[in-house]
Amino acid sequence: MESLQSMLETTSLSKGSPDHRPASPANRANICDLPPELIEEITTHLEIRHITRLRRVCRYLNEATFRSFVRGFSKLRTDLSYKSCKEFEALTQNQLLANQIKHLHITAKSIFSTETSPKTGHIRFGAGFDWLRDGDGLIIPDQEGMARWETVLKDLPNCKTITLERAFRAPQHIPCTDSDVNTDDEGDFIADVESTEEQADEYPALTHTEVHLFILAMIAKGALQPEEYELNFGRRLQGPLLGPPFEIEPAHQYDYYYHRDFRRAWRKNLSSLHFTASLKSTAAVNHLRVLVALAHRLKSLTLDFNFDSDADHSTSVVRLLSDERLASHFRLKSLELRHGKLYPGSHGQWVVHAMARHRGTLEHFGLRDMCLSDGIPKIILRDLANNVYEKLKSFRLDQVCVTYPEAPLYGRQRMGLYFRDLEQGSRVDEETKGTLEYRFHPKGGSWPHRPYGLPCPTSLVAYTGPGVSQIAKRLYDLRQYQR
């Protein structure tokens, strides 16, 4: 992979005009014969590493590709290491490039070497810094790593989107070309199925949760003012493998989201929150609840419980969304719940209550791989059919299933929602002119069935367009359950 430092070197290769193109030999045309406007259009279809190499060819190509090159800096990736910090420090010396950065993607790839650990490989955040901790094992806010990254991030005024992602989750997000790392034909990282992912977390410089707390600290210090924040501790499904739980020590809470400057920035700026993690403790649930409650301008919320969250913990977060005490704070335009369970008893009702509180503003609603109490999908479809969601433009019910209060947690009483006689595939509905998609999964789709009982048939139904109530009424009449 092209290093950030090598890309920055191309910014000073030429300061001439793109009209100064090299002469072509007689009767032989080359790319430099094209006008700079056409070259710029061509380079919009290239990756940043290819543009970087092209800029080194000659002065003319260096100047003709400059705007495409600068646009390539809109999203940058870092592992918060010492090396990455030095590269970002060099980048911020060029204010034009620093102003282009809009999205900071914090992740790390597995390092298969003996330089940093005797293990076969592991993930490292913040490598190269000595991260100091107090007697309770908590990161000390005032230290070199924090101070240097704070200075860097303050020089990125337009960075409004932050993504924190576990490295093993999705290989297509981790491009690399190191010869000692397993890659596919596209150069994307592939985790060895035989290797244990737990080893990858054994000796990190910073844990996943500490990186999250690092981001909160940067917000409290005024170095970051994110409008969109995605915390993704999810893991690729490999049989029963789930993901690292979201662990928050109670002592952390007072250091960050009770900080006046953090609360002010979070309330003022955050409009989108995407949270993916297993909730295993009351402290973690309370931490997430406070983050949601403080986001007074929140418009889009995605909660992914990673298949492994306790039903009571998941319900506690969903229940918050229906709390009328937050009515004056935020109204959601988009709400998605993924990969979790909300049962037994009346717990599933909180999904309906959460939808109802935002019915005046909700434009998109989705359930994906959610296991609910019996009757909840019926109530959702009935409400959609009664047109109580006037602004709703799309909805998605993907592999939704139900269970009964008397059923054991790991029992067989799980039944999938599907729609009889509904044509499969994606098509434009003749009545509403919107796009309706339906897929039936006779074996249960992608559910990890081992911790959730036996597979059951289920389906995907998604609609985008006008006339949501008409589609919902049709689905309400066609709904069925099958185990």
C-alpha positions in Angstrom: 0.0 0.0 0.0 1.3 3.5 -0.8 2.3 5.2 2.4 0.9 8.5 3.3 4.4 10.0 3.3 5.2 8.8 -0.3 1.9 10.4 -1.5 2.7 13.7 0.2 6.0 13.8 -1.7 4.2 14.3 -5.0 2.6 17.5 -3.8 5.9 19.3 -4.4 7.1 17.8 -7.6 5.9 20.7 -9.8 4.4 24.1 -9.5 4.2 24.8 -13.2 1.2 25.1 -15.5 -0.5 22.0 -16.9 -0.1 23.6 -20.4 3.6 22.8 -20.3 3.3 19.3 -21.7 6.3 17.2 -23.0 6.6 16.9 -26.7 5.6 13.6 -28.3 7.7 11.9 -30.9 6.4 12.3 -34.5 3.4 10.2 -35.3 3.2 8.8 -31.8 0.4 9.9 -29.4 0.6 9.5 -25.7 -1.6 10.5 -22.7 0.2 13.9 -22.4 -1.4 14.9 -25.7 -4.8 14.9 -24.0 -6.1 18.2 -22.6 -5.9 18.5 -18.8 -9.7 18.5 -18.4 -9.9 15.0 -20.0 -7.0 13.7 -17.9 -8.7 14.9 -14.8 -11.9 13.1 -15.8 -10.0 9.9 -16.4 -8.3 10.1 -13.0 -11.6 10.4 -11.2 -12.0 6.6 -11.9 -8.6 5.7 -10.4 -7.6 4.9 -6.9 -5.4 7.3 -5.0 -2.3 5.0 -5.2 -2.6 4.9 -9.0 -2.9 8.7 -9.2 0.1 9.1 -7.0 2.2 7.0 -9.4 0.9 8.9 -12.4 1.8 12.2 -10.8 5.5 11.2 -10.7 5.7 10.7 -14.5 6.2 14.4 -15.5 5.3 17.9 -14.6 2.3 18.1 -17.0 0.6 15.0 -15.4 1.5 16.2 -12.0 -0.5 19.4 -12.5 -3.3 17.9 -14.6 -4.1 15.4 -11.8 -3.8 17.7 -8.9 -7.5 18.2 -8.1 -8.2 14.4 -8.4 -5.2 13.8 -6.1 -6.5 16.2 -3.5 -10.0 14.7 -3.5 -8.4 11.3 -2.7 -7.6 12.7 0.8 -11.3 13.0 1.8 -11.0 9.7 3.7 -7.9 8.5 5.5 -7.1 5.5 7.6 -5.0 5.4 10.8 -4.1 2.9 13.5 -3.1 5.8 15.9 0.5 4.5 15.8 3.5 6.7 16.2 4.4 6.2 12.5 0.9 7.2 11.4 1.0 10.3 13.7 4.2 11.5 12.0 2.6 11.1 8.6 -0.4 13.0 9.6 1.8 15.7 11.1 3.5 16.0 7.7 0.1 16.2 6.0 -1.2 19.0 8.2 1.7 21.1 7.0 -0.2 21.4 3.7 -3.4 23.2 4.8 -5.0 22.5 1.4 -4.7 18.8 1.9 -5.7 19.0 5.6 -8.9 20.8 4.7 -9.8 17.9 2.3 -10.0 15.3 5.1 -13.6 14.7 5.9 -13.6 11.1 7.2 -11.1 9.5 9.7 -11.2 5.7 9.6 -9.5 4.2 12.7 -8.6 0.5 12.2 -5.7 -1.8 12.2 -4.6 -4.9 10.2 -3.1 -8.0 11.7 0.7 -8.0 11.8 2.2 -11.4 11.1 5.7 -10.9 12.5 7.8 -11.4 15.6 8.8 -7.7 15.9 6.0 -6.8 18.2 4.9 -10.1 19.8 6.0 -13.7 20.1 2.5 -14.7 19.0 1.6 -15.6 15.4 0.0 -12.2 14.9 -2.1 -9.6 16.6 -3.8 -6.2 16.1 -2.2 -3.1 17.4 -3.7 0.3 17.9 -1.3 3.1 18.9 1.9 1.1 18.4 5.1 3.1 19.1 3.7 5.2 21.9 4.2 4.3 25.5 0.6 4.5 26.7 0.6 5.2 30.4 -2.0 3.9 32.8 -2.9 4.7 36.4 -3.0 2.2 39.2 -6.4 1.0 38.2 -5.3 0.3 34.6 -7.0 3.3 33.1 -5.4 5.4 30.3 -4.0 8.7 31.7 -5.4 11.6 29.6 -2.3 13.8 29.7 0.6 12.0 27.9 2.6 12.2 24.7 0.4 10.1 22.5 -2.7 12.0 23.5 -1.0 15.4 23.1 0.5 14.7 19.7 -2.7 13.3 18.2 -4.7 16.2 19.7 -2.4 18.7 17.8 -2.9 16.8 14.6 -6.6 16.4 14.8 -7.1 20.1 15.6 -5.6 20.8 12.2 -8.3 18.8 10.4 -11.2 21.3 10.6 -13.5 19.5 8.1 -13.1 16.0 9.6 -16.7 15.4 10.6 -17.0 11.6 10.2 -15.3 9.1 12.5 -15.3 5.3 12.1 -13.7 3.0 14.6 -13.7 -0.5 13.2 -12.4 -3.9 14.4 -9.9 -5.1 11.9 -11.2 -8.6 11.5 -14.8 -7.6 10.8 -14.8 -7.1 7.0 -11.7 -8.0 4.9 -12.7 -5.7 2.0 -12.2 -2.7 4.4 -8.5 -3.6 5.1 -6.5 -3.2 1.8 -2.9 -4.1 2.1 -0.1 -5.3 -0.2 2.4 -6.6 2.3 4.1 -9.7 1.0 3.9 -11.5 4.4 0.2 -11.0 4.8 -2.5 -13.3 3.3 -4.3 -11.4 0.6 -6.7 -12.2 -2.2 -6.4 -11.1 -5.9 -7.6 -7.6 -5.0 -5.0 -7.1 -2.3 -7.6 -7.3 0.5 -6.8 -8.8 3.9 -8.1 -12.3 4.5 -8.0 -13.7 8.0 -6.8 -17.3 8.2 -9.9 -19.3 9.3 -7.7 -21.6 11.3 -6.1 -18.8 13.3 -7.9 -17.7 16.5 -9.0 -14.1 16.5 -8.6 -14.0 20.3 -4.9 -14.1 19.8 -5.2 -10.9 17.8 -6.4 -9.0 20.8 -4.0 -10.4 23.3 -1.3 -7.7 23.4 -2.7 -4.5 21.9 -1.1 -1.2 22.8 -4.6 0.2 23.0 -7.7 -2.0 23.4 -10.7 -1.4 21.1 -12.7 0.2 24.0 -9.7 2.5 24.9 -9.6 3.7 21.3 -13.3 4.6 21.7 -12.4 6.5 24.9 -9.6 8.2 23.1 -12.1 9.6 20.6 -14.3 10.9 23.4 -11.2 12.5 25.0 -10.4 14.2 21.7 -14.0 15.6 21.5 -13.7 16.8 25.1 -10.5 18.6 24.2 -12.0 20.2 21.1 -9.8 18.3 18.6 -12.8 16.5 17.0 -16.3 17.7 16.4 -17.9 14.7 14.6 -21.3 14.8 13.0 -21.2 11.0 12.2 -19.7 8.4 14.5 -19.6 4.7 13.8 -18.3 2.3 16.4 -18.0 -1.2 14.9 -16.8 -4.0 17.2 -18.5 -6.5 15.0 -16.9 -9.7 13.7 -17.3 -11.7 10.6 -19.5 -14.7 11.3 -17.5 -17.9 11.4 -19.8 -20.4 13.1 -20.3 -19.5 16.7 -17.6 -16.7 16.7 -19.2 -13.4 17.7 -17.2 -10.4 18.7 -15.4 -8.7 21.6 -17.8 -7.3 24.1 -18.0 -3.6 24.7 -16.3 -3.2 28.1 -16.6 0.2 29.9 -15.3 0.7 33.4 -17.5 3.0 35.4 -14.5 5.2 36.2 -14.2 6.1 32.5 -17.7 7.7 32.4 -16.8 10.6 34.7 -13.7 11.5 32.7 -15.5 12.0 29.4 -19.2 12.4 28.8 -19.7 14.3 32.0 -17.1 16.8 30.7 -18.8 20.1 29.9 -17.0 20.6 26.6 -17.7 17.0 25.5 -21.4 17.4 26.2 -21.6 20.7 24.4 -19.9 19.3 21.3 -21.8 16.0 21.3 -25.2 17.8 21.6 -24.4 20.4 19.0 -22.8 18.3 16.3 -23.7 14.6 16.3 -26.5 13.7 13.8 -25.6 10.0 13.0 -24.6 7.2 15.4 -23.9 3.6 14.3 -23.1 1.3 17.2 -22.1 -2.4 16.7 -21.0 -4.4 19.7 -21.9 -7.0 22.2 -23.4 -5.5 25.3 -22.3 -7.7 28.3 -22.4 -5.4 31.3 -24.7 -2.8 32.9 -21.9 -0.2 32.7 -21.6 -0.7 28.9 -25.4 -0.3 28.5 -25.5 2.8 30.6 -22.6 4.3 28.6 -24.4 3.8 25.3 -27.7 5.1 26.8 -26.0 8.3 27.9 -24.3 8.8 24.5 -27.7 8.4 22.8 -29.5 10.7 25.3 -26.9 13.4 24.9 -27.2 13.6 21.1 -29.9 16.2 20.9 -29.6 16.6 17.1 -29.5 12.9 16.3 -31.2 12.0 13.1 -29.9 8.6 12.2 -29.4 5.7 14.6 -28.3 2.1 13.9 -28.0 -0.3 16.8 -26.3 -3.6 16.0 -26.2 -6.0 18.9 -23.8 -8.4 17.2 -25.9 -11.5 18.0 -24.4 -11.7 21.4 -26.0 -9.1 23.6 -28.1 -10.0 26.5 -31.8 -9.5 25.7 -32.4 -7.3 28.8 -29.4 -5.1 27.8 -30.6 -4.7 24.2 -34.1 -3.9 25.4 -32.8 -1.3 27.9 -31.3 0.7 25.0 -34.3 0.3 22.7 -36.6 1.4 25.6 -34.7 4.6 25.9 -35.8 5.6 22.3 -39.4 5.6 23.4 -38.8 7.8 26.5 -41.0 10.8 26.2 -38.6 12.8 28.4 -36.3 12.9 25.3 -39.2 14.3 23.1 -37.7 17.8 23.2 -34.2 16.5 22.3 -34.1 14.5 19.0 -36.5 13.0 16.5 -35.0 10.3 14.3 -35.3 10.1 10.5 -33.7 6.7 10.3 -33.8 3.8 12.8 -32.3 0.4 12.3 -32.0 -2.5 14.7 -29.8 -5.4 13.8 -28.5 -8.8 15.0 -30.2 -9.1 18.4 -33.1 -10.4 20.5 -35.8 -8.6 22.4 -37.8 -11.1 24.5 -39.4 -12.7 26.5 -42.7 -11.1 27.6 -43.5 -7.6 26.5 -39.9 -6.6 25.9 -40.5 -6.6 22.1 -43.2 -4.0 22.5 -40.5 -1.4 23.0 -39.6 -1.6 19.3 -43.1 -0.5 18.5 -43.0 2.2 21.2 -39.7 3.5 19.8 -41.1 3.7 16.3 -44.2 5.5 17.6 -42.3 8.2 19.3 -40.5 9.1 16.1 -43.5 8.6 13.7 -43.7 12.3 12.8 -40.1 12.3 11.4 -39.2 8.7 10.6 -38.3 8.3 6.9 -36.6 4.8 7.1 -37.0 1.9 9.4 -35.3 -1.5 9.4 -35.0 -4.7 11.3 -32.3 -7.2 10.4 -31.7 -10.5 12.0 -33.9 -9.6 15.0 -35.7 -12.1 17.2 -38.8 -10.5 18.7 -41.7 -11.5 20.9 -44.7 -13.1 19.2 -47.1 -10.5 17.7 -44.6 -7.6 17.3 -44.1 -8.0 13.5 -47.9 -8.0 13.2 -48.2 -4.7 15.1 -45.4 -3.1 13.1 -47.0 -4.0 9.8 -50.5 -2.9 11.1 -49.1 0.5 12.1 -47.4 0.9 8.7 -50.6 0.0 6.9 -52.6 2.5 8.9 -50.4 5.3 7.5 -49.4 6.6 10.9 -45.9 7.2 9.5 -46.6 9.9 7.0 -43.0 10.6 6.1 -41.8 7.0 5.8 -40.1 6.4 2.4 -38.6 3.0 3.0 -38.6 0.0 5.3 -36.7 -3.3 5.5 -37.6 -6.5 7.4 -34.7 -8.8 6.9 -34.7 -12.3 8.5 -37.1 -11.3 11.3 -38.2 -14.1 13.6 -40.4 -14.5 16.7 -40.4 -16.5 19.9 -42.8 -17.1 22.7 -42.5 -16.1 26.4 -42.6 -19.7 27.5 -40.0 -20.9 25.1 -36.5 -21.6 26.5 -33.7 -19.2 25.4 -32.0 -21.9 23.4 -35.1 -23.9 22.5 -36.8 -24.7 19.3 -39.7 -22.4 19.5 -38.4 -19.8 17.0 -40.5 -19.1 13.9 -39.5 -17.0 10.9 -41.6 -14.4 9.3 -42.4 -14.8 5.6 -45.1 -13.8 3.1 -47.1 -16.4 1.2 -47.7 -16.0 -2.6 -45.5 -12.9 -2.8 -43.4 -12.9 -5.9 -39.7 -13.2 -5.3 -37.2 -10.8 -6.7 -36.9 -7.0 -7.1 -39.5 -5.2 -9.1 -41.3 -1.9 -9.5 -44.8 -2.1 -7.9 -47.5 -1.3 -10.5 -49.7 0.4 -8.0 -47.3 2.6 -6.0 -44.4 2.8 -8.6 -41.9 2.1 -5.7 -39.4 -0.7 -5.6 -40.4 -3.8 -3.8 -37.9 -6.6 -3.1 -38.7 -10.0 -1.6 -36.5 -13.0 -0.9 -37.5 -16.2 0.9 -34.8 -18.1 2.8 -36.0 -21.7 3.5 -33.0 -22.5 5.6 -32.9 -19.3 7.6 -30.4 -17.1 5.8 -27.3 -16.0 7.8 -28.4 -16.6 11.4 -25.7 -18.2 13.5 -28.2 -20.9 14.6 -26.0 -22.7 17.2 -26.7 -20.2 20.0 -30.3 -19.4 18.9 -31.8 -22.8 18.4 -32.6 -24.7 15.1 -32.8 -22.9 11.8 -36.2 -21.7 10.6 -37.4 -20.4 7.3 -37.4 -16.6 7.0 -37.4 -13.8 4.5 -36.3 -10.4 3.3 -38.8 -7.8 2.3 -37.7 -4.2 1.5 -39.6 -1.3 0.0 -38.5 2.1 -1.2 -40.9 4.7 -2.6 -44.3 6.3 -2.1 -47.4 4.4 -0.8 -45.7 2.6 2.1 -49.1 2.1 3.8 -50.4 0.3 0.7 -47.5 -2.1 0.6 -47.6 -2.7 4.3 -51.4 -3.5 4.1 -50.6 -6.1 1.4 -47.8 -7.6 3.5 -50.0 -7.7 6.6 -52.6 -9.8 4.8 -49.9 -12.2 3.4 -47.8 -12.6 6.6 -47.1 -16.1 8.0 -44.8 -17.8 10.4 -43.0 -21.1 9.9 -40.5 -23.0 12.0 
